[in-house]
Amino acid sequence: MSGLQGYRMDSINVLGMRTLLRLMGIFCLLITAEAQMKIPPETVQQWALRFSAELRECAAKYSGSLLLQKKLKDVEPIIKIVEVDGQDLVKDYSDEIERMLGSKMKSVMRLAESAEDSDLYHEFNATLKFDYYNSMMINTADEDGNYVDLGGEFPLEENEHFNKLPVNTQMSNIQVPTNVHNKDPNILNAIYNTEALNDIFIGNFQKDPTLTWQYFGSSTGFFRIYPGIKWTPDSNGVVAFDCRNRNWYIQAATSPKDIIIMVDISGSMKGLKMTIAKHTINTILDTLGENDFVNVIAYTDYVRYVEPCFRGTLVQADLDNREHFKVLVEELHVKGEAKIKNAMKESFKILNEARANGQGSMCNQAIMLITDGAMEDFQSVFEEFNWPERRVRVFTYLIGREMTFAQNTKWIACNNKGYYTHIATLADVQENVMEYLHVLSRPMVINHDHDIIWTEAYMDTVLPNTEELFTTKAQSLLLMTSVAMPVFSKKKETLSHGILLGVVGSDIPLMEVMKLAPRYMLGAHGYAFLINNNGYILSHPDLRPLYKDGKKLKPKPNYNSVDLSEVEWEDTDELLRTAMVKGETGTLSLNIRASVDKGKRPLYLTNEYFYTNIDNTPFSFGMALTKGHGKLMFMGNVSVEEGLHDLTSPDLTIASEWTYCETDIDPDHRKYSQLQAAIRYLLGKEPDLECDEVLLSQTLFDAVVTAPLEAYWNTLMLNDRVEPGVETAFLGTRSGLMRVVRYAGVETRVAKKFLTPADKDNLFTIDHFPLWYRLAVENTPGKFYYYPVNDKGVKYIIATTSVTVSTEGKTAMAGAVGLQMSLDWLEKRFWAIAKQPNDTDCSDIEGVCPLSCDSADLSCYLVDNNGFVVLSKERREIGRFFGEVDGSIMASLLKMGMFKKVSLFDYQAMCKTGHHHASSARPLLSPFYVIMALMRWFFSNALMFLLDFNLCGLWHSDYFVDAKAGYHTSHKQKKLDALQPCDTAYPGFMYDPSVREANSLNKCGRCQKMFVVQQIPDSNLVLVVTQAYCDCSRQYGAILLEPKEIKYIATVKCNRMRSQKVRRRPQSCHAYHPKENAKDCGGAAAISLSLSLFSASLLISLVAEF
């Protein structure tokens, strides 16, 4: 027994020894592995120093930066550095803008005067026969080759001034919507009347050749446009454009207004009636602008706000809010019985409180009642809230073919200075809704107050070539504003009727306005901007009105209601916005977080803002200058002869979008590019050209100073001293001058698009300096800044640095110079340095030796100061954020302080949002409830069938057509994941150059990942060397740059929607005139009340109530 026990003990000892030996072996292997993968920091440091020297030498050699800096040093004794005076500059620019806009207003006044005089002496002729040029019919022949009716020969010629469209500058022509009869006597008389405008159009254009489209929109529906164009219908052959729906027409025809839309959603409104009602609401909403206020109430036996958040208040009728209402209106469903009295009281309370509290428009007020019948007695409501002053007009829209309640509905309108219309079909909606505008315009017409209005910024998507403009112009250049003025009948016999003949107007591209604030005076990060009285942006370089939907660029739903505070978001107290909206003049300094390169690269800047109002307009003009180099510019002088010699160099260009000379005034000058115009002016061949003498003088000086670089670059090429992969050298100056040399031919060049006219990001444009220029001036002069470019899969590297001039203790930026290289060139240089030969003396090196980035055990990266990969073994990683490639190391670098996170915000973002369907389920309270619900349904539907079915309906073939037939609307059911405006937050990252090196171990489960990071001197790069095989993705997630939507809790979201920022109301208001003929309140309705039908209605009410 004891022997057996001893045997067992020996066996256990042997097993224990084996286990111990195995553990010790594993431990030794781990120690050996850790020792093998220790990356010597001194080796990485040597690589960084050697690579820095090679980069510096090559960048300086091939760019010619040292030569340019030397030439600038040589001219320092003859130059002068001046500080830009922002206050003087903002006044000068605003005066220029005021003169320009004043000229447009005078043109519109001449049109209005001519149109009114023509009408005064015209007698209406019901049998008038008159052929005119219909813009849709012109130049159209029938099968026999004869011109179709209203479509004679109308010469068209492509014109640069009008977006290269074929136009006729000798004549206007007429556009008539498809739903308007083009030979109606009223139309023919009005067209004949306005023929006199042709001479005024032409005369205006001759007086002011910078004018673009001029037009007259008639109250009868036609649109006279100059110059004449060929109007293209949509794919269905329909011309949906109606000038009376355009903002310039509506704003000019009426004063600001507060509108409550009341819609009946009782059971009787089902089917086609509800479809018509929704279309009526949307059409009313389309007649509102940002100076108007609105709310929408749906009612049955209780009052329901379409947007509960807007309970008891009015909200600004900007594009964002209007579109929001339209989406909610589409979700309305019919049920119950109509009790209009409570809804009417609620509407009056909202309007009365707004007026008492100084809210809303403080001008016109109206209630729009949309119903299929009004059975109650409303007199007590009107007596309590609206009589005898009748400050609130009530407009009524009777929906459906049934006329039983027409008398009541008309009575409501006629006794409250409103207008009654009957809308039987969808086709009736447009014309009937427009009637309320004519009523609201009466006081202004009777007074003959010709208020000039300016619209908010908008994008004209009606004219051809819009899609092409979207893809070839900077987004901020696509917008325009319109100036418009109402045209009245002067005939004494119709004075009390206040007849509005139409509206005249003209478009002003905002690009032309902003050209009056030259870019060169504002500096690399400076800019000018324009806002209106509501704080909404008309022009700002950070305004992004378009978004990408698939492959198409489209206007954002809220593109013209972007508030200044959403772009200048560092102004948290809205001091800048408030001062500008109030029309004040002043200055403000703000420390801001800006970003460049599509938001990827954050910058800390100090901006000084200067602002003032533009007299006789609702606009305010602002300017931002960056403190430091942004406010300093140098001035130099050379002779015209010397400058012209260098200005004609083949490698030289100037900013094509800037205005060196005004080529748009004289049509003969439009054929010249800016460089051609400048040269002809300087040669004395075009002395009549208006040119910017300061800009031309500086351009000539820059041409002379930079000329030696052309010879230097050419010498390098002639001597075959340019390495393959070094493709382009370039420079740019504050005057917009650029010199470019292509070391590589187009066949071998990787970056074929770089610095071509299509490469807007890297050229001087009207709203920004090139990206490489902006990055260079924010870094130490003489030190090159390197960054990767990924242009749709084509990857290459840019190196850029700034050059300066100094005098009298001041230093100003003179320009930037740079180099574009292929990845092959950079990789060849780097991999040759980042390896130790096999015969390296490793005796004094602790760690892996020889060390090589070629090794499969190592990963080596060049990373720029914003965390983007410039070089990697994996080409697909180049241009990506390093935190996405290796989140563990990036997290450590952030923890060590080598990189810092910068929080950025985008209040113009578009986010995917699913469509939420409201549940239609309701609780079943009891079996009795179910029975009564069924009975009510049966009686209601049976009786409504009797009410709906009448003999008249048999004569209408469309009566039984599906409710949606023929109803084309842009407010269809939202797709899942549709893009909607939202607010987002996203990170940016910046390298802290004070932390020059770092190394550490990241524990990642079963392995430890060592890394060494070393700054590459005289650059913005760091070298990262790390173990390749240790996977830390489970312990450390990727660090992404993806923006995250800011989700607001319900109360915060509601408060944001309800909040009304400071705004400046339009100065004029025309809400009342004692001579107004309020008896003109809608169509006759001589209908006797049917006792049987009325009894049926009452029965429905009783059943529903029960």
Salt bridges, closest charged atoms under 4 A:
GLU54 OE1 - ARG829 NH1 2.74
ASP74 OD2 - LYS70 NZ 3.49
GLU76 OE1 - LYS73 NZ 3.54
GLU83 OE2 - LYS631 NZ 3.69
ASP95 OD2 - LYS91 NZ 3.06
GLU96 OE2 - ARG99 NH2 2.53
GLU116 OE2 - HIS450 NE2 2.53
GLU116 OE1 - LYS490 NZ 3.89
ASP117 OD1 - LYS490 NZ 3.17
ASP149 OD2 - LYS183 NZ 2.62
GLU195 OE2 - ARG224 NH2 2.76
ASP208 OD2 - LYS104 NZ 2.91
ASP242 OD2 - ARG244 NH2 2.81
ASP286 OD1 - LYS326 NZ 2.39
ASP292 OD2 - LYS257 NZ 3.21
GLU307 OE1 - HIS324 NE2 2.64
GLU323 OE2 - LYS326 NZ 3.41
GLU323 OE1 - HIS971 ND1 3.71
GLU331 OE2 - HIS915 NE2 3.77
GLU337 OE2 - LYS339 NZ 3.97
ASP372 OD2 - LYS273 NZ 3.27
GLU431 OE2 - ARG244 NH2 2.40
GLU435 OE1 - HIS438 ND1 3.83
ASP449 OD2 - HIS1070 ND1 3.16
ASP451 OD2 - HIS1070 NE2 2.59
ASP460 OD1 - ARG246 NH2 3.67
GLU512 OE2 - LYS515 NZ 3.64
ASP549 OD2 - LYS554 NZ 2.90
ASP563 OD2 - ARG577 NE 2.74
GLU568 OE2 - HIS540 NE2 2.88
GLU570 OE2 - ARG593 NE 2.62
GLU574 OE2 - LYS1061 NZ 2.51
ASP597 OD2 - LYS600 NZ 3.77
ASP597 OD2 - ARG601 NE 3.10
GLU608 OE2 - LYS627 NZ 3.87
GLU608 OE1 - LYS631 NZ 3.08
ASP646 OD1 - HIS645 ND1 3.29
ASP651 OD1 - ARG739 NH1 2.86
GLU657 OE2 - LYS760 NZ 3.04
ASP664 OD2 - HIS161 ND1 2.88
ASP664 OD1 - ARG670 NE 2.89
GLU686 OE1 - HIS669 NE2 3.09
GLU686 OE2 - ARG680 NE 3.43
GLU710 OE1 - ARG739 NH1 3.92
GLU723 OE2 - ARG829 NH2 2.19
ASP761 OD2 - LYS598 NZ 2.76
GLU778 OE2 - HIS525 NE2 3.19
GLU778 OE2 - HIS629 NE2 2.85
ASP824 OD1 - ARG875 NH2 2.48
GLU827 OE2 - ARG875 NE 2.84
ASP854 OD2 - LYS835 NZ 2.88
ASP864 OD2 - ARG601 NH2 2.90
GLU874 OE1 - ARG876 NE 3.74
GLU884 OE1 - ARG880 NE 3.61
ASP886 OD2 - LYS1009 NZ 2.68
ASP906 OD2 - ARG544 NH2 2.68
ASP948 OD1 - LYS273 NZ 3.50
ASP958 OD1 - ARG401 NH2 2.96
ASP983 OD2 - ARG1056 NH2 2.72
ASP992 OD2 - LYS900 NZ 3.93
ASP1018 OD2 - ARG56 NH1 2.60
GLU1045 OE1 - LYS1047 NZ 3.32
GLU1076 OE2 - ARG393 NH1 2.85
GLU1076 OE2 - ARG442 NH1 3.40
ASP1080 OD2 - ARG442 NH2 3.68
GLU1105 OE1 - LYS339 NZ 3.83
